[in-house]
Every structure is written in structure tokens, then in C-alpha cells.
């Protein structure tokens, strides 16, 4: 997948997927489709750069294949990946 710069104010990756890792303010992780409590009103990560930010968040890199050209495309693609990788 080709890398790209994250779209400021998108936040789809902080809403669509589930996260099993504890997150500040969400000790049990984050369910799919639920907005992370650390996502600011302008859809930026409120804990970016902090040591308690989950490793999975830091490892996720924006790509054209994942993010598309808009929040809507990114959300749809991430939601589809969530469904495809959900344990039975």
C-alpha cells in the first residue's frame, strides 16, 4: 500500500475499527463504529505523541487504499475491513 499524509480532520480510523487495546478513557478498548473518546471535536487525536497512546494507533499509516479521497470513503473501507476481519 502506498503511503500518504493523513488527512487532517478525517478521524475515520478513530471511529470505524474496533481496538482491543486499552485506550486512555476507554480501558476496555473501543468497539467498531464508536468514536474514540480521545478524538477531538475537529477529528484530531487528542493523545497523539503521548506514551499511553496505543501502539496500534501509532502503527497505522494512512494510505490511498485505506483512506480513499474523503472521510466517507475511508469510513466505508475501514468498516468493510472490520467486518472482514471480525472473529466469528
DOFI-982829 format. One record per residue: residue number from 0; residue in one letter; x negated, z negated, y of N, C-alpha, C in turn. Coordinates in Angstrom, 1 decimal. Atoms other than C-alpha are relative to their C-alpha. Layout:
! residues N
+-----+--------+--------+--------+--------+--------+--------+--------+--------+--------+--------+
: num : residu :   n.c1 :   n.c3 :   n.c2 :  ca.c1 :  ca.c3 :  ca.c2 :   c.c1 :   c.c3 :   c.c2 :
+-----+--------+--------+--------+--------+--------+--------+--------+--------+--------+--------+
: NUM :      a :      X :      Z :      Y :      X :      Z :      Y :      X :      Z :      Y :
...
+-----+--------+--------+--------+--------+--------+--------+--------+--------+--------+--------+
//
This chain:
! residues 88
+-----+--------+--------+--------+--------+--------+--------+--------+--------+--------+--------+
: num : residu :   n.c1 :   n.c3 :   n.c2 :  ca.c1 :  ca.c3 :  ca.c2 :   c.c1 :   c.c3 :   c.c2 :
+-----+--------+--------+--------+--------+--------+--------+--------+--------+--------+--------+
:   0 :      x :   -0.8 :    0.0 :   -1.2 :    0.0 :    0.0 :    0.0 :   -0.9 :    0.0 :    1.2 :
:   1 :      x :    0.8 :   -0.1 :   -1.2 :   -1.3 :    0.9 :    3.4 :    0.3 :   -1.2 :    1.0 :
:   2 :      x :   -0.2 :    1.1 :   -0.9 :   -1.8 :   -2.0 :    5.9 :    0.4 :    0.5 :    1.3 :
:   3 :      x :   -0.4 :   -0.3 :   -1.3 :   -0.3 :   -2.1 :    9.3 :    0.1 :   -1.4 :    0.8 :
:   4 :      x :   -0.1 :    1.2 :   -0.7 :    0.1 :   -4.6 :   12.1 :    1.5 :   -0.5 :   -0.1 :
:   5 :      x :   -1.3 :    0.6 :    0.1 :    3.0 :   -7.0 :   11.7 :    0.8 :    0.3 :    1.3 :
:   6 :      x :   -0.9 :   -0.2 :   -1.2 :    6.0 :   -6.1 :   14.0 :    0.4 :   -1.3 :    0.6 :
:   7 :      x :   -0.3 :    1.2 :   -0.7 :    6.3 :   -8.9 :   16.5 :    1.6 :   -0.1 :    0.1 :
:   8 :      x :   -1.4 :    0.2 :   -0.1 :    9.8 :  -10.4 :   16.4 :    0.8 :    0.5 :   -1.2 :
:   9 :      x :   -0.8 :   -0.5 :    1.1 :   10.8 :   -9.0 :   13.0 :    0.5 :   -1.2 :   -0.8 :
:  10 :      x :   -0.3 :    1.2 :    0.7 :   10.7 :  -12.0 :   10.7 :    0.7 :    0.2 :   -1.3 :
:  11 :      x :   -0.7 :   -0.3 :    1.2 :   12.3 :  -10.2 :    7.7 :   -0.6 :   -0.7 :   -1.2 :
:  12 :      x :    0.7 :    0.6 :    1.1 :    9.6 :  -11.6 :    5.4 :    0.2 :   -1.6 :    0.0 :
:  13 :      x :   -0.3 :    1.5 :   -0.1 :   10.6 :  -15.2 :    6.6 :    1.5 :   -0.3 :   -0.3 :
:  14 :      x :   -1.5 :    0.1 :    0.2 :   14.3 :  -14.6 :    5.7 :    0.3 :    0.5 :   -1.4 :
:  15 :      x :   -0.5 :   -0.7 :    1.3 :   14.8 :  -12.2 :    2.7 :   -0.5 :   -0.6 :   -1.3 :
:  16 :      x :    0.5 :    0.5 :    1.3 :   12.5 :  -13.5 :    0.0 :    0.1 :   -1.5 :   -0.2 :
:  17 :      x :    0.0 :    1.4 :    0.3 :   12.6 :  -16.9 :   -1.7 :   -1.5 :   -0.4 :    0.0 :
:  18 :      x :    1.3 :    0.5 :    0.1 :    9.5 :  -19.1 :   -1.6 :    0.1 :   -1.3 :   -0.8 :
:  19 :      x :   -0.1 :    1.2 :    0.8 :    8.9 :  -21.7 :   -4.3 :   -1.0 :   -1.1 :    0.5 :
:  20 :      x :    0.9 :    0.9 :   -0.6 :    6.1 :  -23.3 :   -2.3 :    0.6 :   -0.9 :    1.0 :
:  21 :      x :   -0.5 :    0.9 :   -1.1 :    6.8 :  -26.4 :   -0.2 :   -0.4 :    0.6 :    1.3 :
:  22 :      x :    0.2 :   -0.4 :   -1.4 :    7.1 :  -25.5 :    3.5 :    0.2 :   -1.1 :    0.9 :
:  23 :      x :   -0.3 :    1.1 :   -1.0 :    6.9 :  -27.9 :    6.4 :    1.5 :    0.1 :    0.4 :
:  24 :      x :   -1.5 :    0.0 :   -0.3 :   10.6 :  -28.8 :    6.9 :    0.8 :    0.5 :   -1.1 :
:  25 :      x :   -0.8 :   -0.5 :    1.1 :   11.6 :  -27.3 :    3.6 :   -0.8 :   -0.3 :   -1.3 :
:  26 :      x :    0.8 :    0.5 :    1.1 :    9.9 :  -29.4 :    0.9 :    0.3 :    0.6 :   -1.4 :
:  27 :      x :   -0.4 :   -0.6 :    1.2 :   11.8 :  -27.7 :   -1.9 :   -0.2 :    1.5 :    0.0 :
:  28 :      x :    0.1 :   -1.4 :   -0.1 :   10.8 :  -24.2 :   -0.8 :    1.1 :    0.6 :    0.8 :
:  29 :      x :   -1.0 :   -0.7 :   -0.8 :   13.1 :  -21.6 :    0.7 :    0.8 :    1.0 :   -0.9 :
:  30 :      x :   -0.8 :   -0.9 :    0.7 :   16.0 :  -19.8 :   -1.0 :    0.0 :    1.4 :    0.6 :
:  31 :      x :   -0.1 :   -1.4 :   -0.5 :   16.3 :  -16.0 :   -0.7 :    1.2 :    0.1 :    1.0 :
:  32 :      x :   -1.0 :   -0.2 :   -0.9 :   18.3 :  -14.9 :    2.3 :    0.2 :   -1.1 :    1.0 :
:  33 :      x :   -0.1 :    1.1 :   -0.9 :   17.9 :  -18.2 :    4.1 :   -1.2 :    0.0 :    1.0 :
:  34 :      x :    1.1 :    0.0 :   -1.1 :   15.9 :  -18.3 :    7.4 :   -0.9 :   -1.2 :   -0.2 :
:  35 :      x :    1.0 :    1.1 :    0.1 :   12.7 :  -20.4 :    7.2 :    0.2 :   -0.8 :    1.3 :
:  36 :      x :   -0.2 :    0.9 :   -1.2 :   13.1 :  -23.4 :    9.5 :   -1.1 :    0.1 :    1.0 :
:  37 :      x :    1.1 :   -0.2 :   -0.9 :    9.7 :  -22.5 :   11.0 :    0.0 :    1.3 :    0.8 :
:  38 :      x :   -0.2 :   -1.3 :   -0.7 :   10.9 :  -19.1 :   12.2 :    0.6 :   -0.3 :    1.4 :
:  39 :      x :   -0.5 :    0.4 :   -1.4 :   11.3 :  -19.4 :   16.0 :    1.1 :    0.9 :    0.4 :
:  40 :      x :   -1.1 :   -0.8 :   -0.5 :   14.2 :  -18.0 :   18.0 :   -0.3 :    1.4 :    0.2 :
:  41 :      x :    0.4 :   -1.4 :   -0.2 :   12.2 :  -14.9 :   18.7 :   -0.7 :    0.6 :   -1.2 :
:  42 :      x :    0.4 :   -0.5 :    1.3 :   11.4 :  -14.4 :   15.0 :   -1.5 :    0.0 :   -0.2 :
:  43 :      x :    1.4 :    0.2 :    0.2 :    7.8 :  -15.6 :   15.1 :   -0.2 :   -1.2 :   -0.9 :
:  44 :      x :    0.3 :    1.1 :    0.8 :    6.1 :  -18.0 :   12.7 :   -0.4 :   -1.2 :    0.8 :
:  45 :      x :    0.3 :    1.1 :   -0.7 :    6.1 :  -21.4 :   14.2 :   -1.1 :   -0.9 :   -0.5 :
:  46 :      x :    1.1 :    0.8 :    0.6 :    3.4 :  -22.7 :   11.9 :   -1.2 :    1.0 :   -0.3 :
:  47 :      x :    1.1 :   -1.0 :    0.2 :    1.1 :  -19.6 :   12.0 :   -1.3 :   -0.7 :    0.3 :
:  48 :      x :    1.3 :    0.6 :   -0.2 :   -2.5 :  -20.7 :   11.6 :   -0.2 :   -1.4 :   -0.3 :
:  49 :      x :    0.1 :    1.4 :    0.4 :   -1.7 :  -24.2 :   10.5 :   -0.5 :   -0.2 :   -1.4 :
:  50 :      x :    0.5 :    0.2 :    1.4 :   -3.3 :  -25.6 :    7.4 :    1.1 :   -0.3 :   -1.0 :
:  51 :      x :   -1.2 :    0.2 :    0.9 :    0.1 :  -26.6 :    6.0 :    0.9 :    1.2 :   -0.2 :
:  52 :      x :   -0.8 :   -1.2 :    0.2 :    1.4 :  -23.1 :    6.2 :   -0.3 :    0.5 :   -1.5 :
:  53 :      x :    0.2 :   -0.4 :    1.4 :    2.0 :  -21.9 :    2.5 :   -1.0 :    1.2 :   -0.1 :
:  54 :      x :    0.9 :   -1.1 :    0.3 :   -0.8 :  -19.7 :    1.1 :    0.6 :    1.3 :   -0.2 :
:  55 :      x :   -0.7 :   -1.3 :    0.2 :    1.7 :  -17.1 :    0.1 :    0.4 :    0.7 :    1.3 :
:  56 :      x :   -0.3 :   -0.6 :   -1.3 :    2.7 :  -16.6 :    3.7 :   -1.2 :    0.6 :    0.6 :
:  57 :      x :    1.2 :   -0.5 :   -0.6 :   -0.9 :  -16.1 :    4.8 :   -0.5 :    1.2 :   -0.8 :
:  58 :      x :    0.5 :   -1.1 :    0.8 :   -1.5 :  -13.7 :    1.9 :    0.9 :    1.3 :    0.1 :
:  59 :      x :   -0.9 :   -1.1 :   -0.2 :    1.5 :  -11.5 :    2.7 :   -0.5 :    0.9 :    1.2 :
:  60 :      x :    0.5 :   -1.0 :   -1.0 :    0.3 :   -8.4 :    4.6 :    1.0 :    1.1 :    0.3 :
:  61 :      x :   -0.9 :   -1.1 :   -0.4 :    2.5 :   -6.0 :    6.5 :   -0.4 :    1.3 :   -0.5 :
:  62 :      x :    0.3 :   -1.4 :    0.5 :    2.7 :   -2.5 :    5.0 :    1.2 :    0.9 :    0.3 :
:  63 :      x :   -1.0 :   -1.0 :   -0.2 :    4.7 :    0.6 :    5.7 :    1.0 :    0.0 :   -1.1 :
:  64 :      x :   -0.9 :    0.0 :    1.1 :    6.1 :    0.5 :    2.2 :    0.9 :   -1.2 :    0.0 :
:  65 :      x :   -0.8 :    1.2 :    0.0 :    7.4 :   -3.1 :    2.6 :    0.8 :   -0.1 :    1.3 :
:  66 :      x :   -0.7 :    0.3 :   -1.3 :    8.3 :   -3.2 :    6.3 :    0.8 :    1.2 :    0.5 :
:  67 :      x :   -0.7 :   -1.1 :   -0.5 :    9.6 :    0.3 :    6.9 :   -0.2 :    0.1 :    1.5 :
:  68 :      x :    0.1 :   -0.2 :   -1.5 :   10.4 :    1.1 :   10.6 :    0.8 :   -0.9 :    0.8 :
:  69 :      x :   -0.9 :    0.9 :   -0.7 :   12.8 :   -1.7 :   11.5 :    0.2 :   -1.3 :   -0.8 :
:  70 :      x :   -0.3 :    1.2 :    0.7 :   13.9 :   -5.2 :   10.7 :    1.0 :    0.3 :   -1.1 :
:  71 :      x :   -1.0 :   -0.3 :    1.0 :   16.9 :   -3.7 :    8.8 :   -0.7 :    0.6 :   -1.3 :
:  72 :      x :    0.7 :   -0.6 :    1.1 :   14.6 :   -1.6 :    6.6 :   -0.8 :   -1.0 :   -0.7 :
:  73 :      x :    0.8 :    1.1 :    0.6 :   12.2 :   -4.5 :    6.0 :    0.9 :   -0.9 :   -0.8 :
:  74 :      x :   -0.8 :    0.9 :    0.7 :   15.0 :   -6.8 :    5.1 :    0.6 :    0.6 :   -1.3 :
:  75 :      x :   -0.6 :   -0.7 :    1.2 :   16.6 :   -4.3 :    2.7 :   -1.1 :    0.1 :   -1.1 :
:  76 :      x :    1.0 :   -0.2 :    1.0 :   13.3 :   -3.6 :    1.0 :   -0.5 :   -1.3 :   -0.6 :
:  77 :      x :    0.4 :    1.3 :    0.5 :   12.3 :   -7.3 :    0.7 :    1.1 :   -0.6 :   -0.9 :
:  78 :      x :   -1.1 :    0.5 :    0.8 :   15.8 :   -8.2 :   -0.6 :    0.0 :    0.7 :   -1.4 :
:  79 :      x :    0.1 :   -0.7 :    1.2 :   15.5 :   -5.5 :   -3.2 :   -1.1 :   -0.5 :   -0.9 :
:  80 :      x :    1.1 :    0.6 :    0.8 :   12.1 :   -6.8 :   -4.3 :    0.3 :   -1.3 :   -0.6 :
:  81 :      x :   -0.4 :    1.4 :    0.4 :   13.5 :  -10.3 :   -4.5 :    0.9 :    0.1 :   -1.2 :
:  82 :      x :   -0.9 :   -0.2 :    1.1 :   16.3 :   -9.1 :   -6.8 :   -0.8 :    0.5 :   -1.3 :
:  83 :      x :    0.7 :   -0.5 :    1.1 :   13.9 :   -7.1 :   -9.0 :   -1.0 :   -0.9 :   -0.6 :
:  84 :      x :    1.0 :    1.0 :    0.6 :   11.5 :  -10.0 :   -9.5 :    0.6 :   -1.3 :   -0.3 :
:  85 :      x :   -0.6 :    1.3 :    0.2 :   14.0 :  -12.8 :   -9.8 :    0.0 :   -0.3 :   -1.5 :
:  86 :      x :   -0.1 :    0.4 :    1.4 :   13.7 :  -14.7 :  -13.1 :    1.4 :    0.0 :   -0.5 :
:  87 :      x :   -1.4 :   -0.1 :    0.6 :   16.7 :  -14.3 :  -15.4 :    0.5 :   -1.4 :   -0.3 :
+-----+--------+--------+--------+--------+--------+--------+--------+--------+--------+--------+
//
